Amino acid sequence: MLRLIFLLFAAHAVCDYPLQGDFLAKGKNRHTPIPGIPWYQCLTAHALIQAGAVYLITGSLILGALELILHWIADFAKCEGWTNLNQDQAFHYLCKLVWAWSAIYFVLP
């Protein structure tokens, strides 16, 4: 389980920082969109990158889909100002703990 947690945490850090980049970080916020690029496309692309990492690590399409949905909602909430960066990151890492536990007890056996 520690290996899965480490991989999911590391993948999250890579996907949320260098792979997100300035373009997606700014473009996913509906209050500061990039002209000509719908904000929801940027937000969905970012959440899909995260979901792909969860799928690749756990081998579970269901966990990848849950990551897509929950990451999208969490980042939308952050962009709306309903949560701050620390709350957003705590939620993301909590999800990764749940994915690791689920993968060990439901997906991998």
C-alpha positions in Angstrom: 0.0 0.0 0.0 2.9 2.4 0.8 4.1 1.9 -2.8 0.7 2.9 -4.2 0.4 5.9 -1.9 3.9 7.1 -2.9 3.2 6.7 -6.6 -0.2 8.4 -6.4 1.2 11.3 -4.4 4.2 11.7 -6.7 2.0 11.5 -9.8 -0.3 14.1 -8.3 2.6 16.5 -7.7 3.8 16.1 -11.3 0.3 16.5 -12.7 -0.7 19.4 -10.5 2.4 21.5 -11.0 4.7 21.0 -14.1 2.1 19.2 -16.2 -0.7 21.7 -15.4 1.5 24.7 -16.3 0.5 28.3 -16.5 -1.9 27.8 -19.5 -4.2 25.3 -17.7 -3.8 26.9 -14.3 -5.1 30.2 -15.7 -7.4 28.8 -18.3 -9.4 26.5 -16.0 -10.7 29.5 -13.9 -14.0 30.8 -15.4 -13.3 34.2 -13.8 -10.0 34.6 -15.7 -10.3 32.6 -18.9 -7.9 32.7 -21.8 -9.6 34.5 -24.7 -11.0 32.0 -27.2 -10.5 29.0 -24.9 -13.5 27.8 -22.9 -12.5 27.5 -19.2 -14.3 24.1 -18.9 -12.1 22.6 -21.5 -9.0 23.6 -19.6 -10.4 22.4 -16.3 -11.5 19.1 -17.9 -8.1 18.6 -19.5 -6.4 19.1 -16.2 -8.7 16.7 -14.4 -8.3 14.2 -17.2 -4.5 14.3 -16.8 -4.9 13.5 -13.1 -7.4 10.8 -13.9 -5.1 9.2 -16.4 -2.3 9.0 -13.8 -4.7 7.3 -11.3 -5.7 4.8 -13.9 -2.2 4.0 -14.9 -1.1 3.5 -11.3 -4.1 1.6 -10.0 -5.3 -0.1 -13.2 -8.8 0.8 -12.3 -11.0 2.7 -14.8 -13.5 3.3 -12.0 -10.9 5.0 -9.8 -9.7 7.0 -12.8 -13.3 8.2 -13.5 -13.8 9.1 -9.8 -10.6 11.1 -9.9 -11.8 12.9 -13.0 -15.0 13.9 -11.4 -13.7 14.8 -7.9 -10.6 16.6 -9.2 -12.8 18.7 -11.5 -15.2 19.6 -8.7 -12.4 20.4 -6.2 -10.6 22.6 -8.7 -13.8 24.3 -9.7 -14.5 25.0 -6.0 -11.0 26.5 -5.6 -11.4 28.7 -8.6 -14.8 29.9 -7.2 -13.0 30.9 -4.0 -15.1 28.3 -1.9 -11.8 26.6 -0.8 -8.2 27.7 -0.7 -5.1 26.1 -2.1 -4.3 24.2 1.1 -7.8 22.8 1.4 -7.8 21.9 -2.3 -4.5 20.0 -2.0 -5.6 18.3 1.2 -8.7 17.0 -0.6 -6.6 15.8 -3.5 -4.2 13.9 -1.3 -7.1 12.4 0.7 -8.6 11.1 -2.5 -5.2 9.5 -3.3 -5.3 7.7 0.0 -8.8 6.4 -0.7 -7.7 5.3 -4.2 -4.7 3.4 -2.8 -6.9 1.7 -0.2 -9.6 0.9 -2.8 -7.0 -0.5 -5.2 -5.5 -2.8 -2.6 -8.8 -4.1 -1.2 -11.1 -4.1 -4.2 -9.2 -3.7 -7.5 -5.9 -5.7 -7.2 -7.0 -8.9 -5.5 
